[in-house]
Amino acid sequence: MPRRSGFTLLELLVAVAILAVLAGLVMAAVQKARMAALLTSSQNNLRQLILGTHQLAVDRDGMVKGLTPAVPFKQLYKETTIFGGVRSLLHALTDAR
């Protein structure tokens, strides 16, 4: 009886299982890289927001207009939660000048 050349079902299942594990590892790495990119993008957006607000305050003699009444920038960032959480970043940006 001639022997058939080919793969057995067990060999195919093992190959599929190995490919599935490798795909899972690649997907995890891609997701981790995607989250790191999102974090970097968010940090940069926050930095740009702070720099823009700071520049607005510098251009307008330390007052952020558009708020009623106009509020000094240093008071604004101390009293609001948006700027209160990034005080160290703001200090680093203003001390670099």
Buried (B, 14 or more C-beta within 10 A) or exposed (E): EEEEEEEEEEEEEEEEEEEEEEEEEEEEEEEEEEEEEEEEEEEEEBBEEBBEBBEBBEEEEEBBEEEEEBBEBEEBBEEEEEBEEBEEBBEEBBEEE
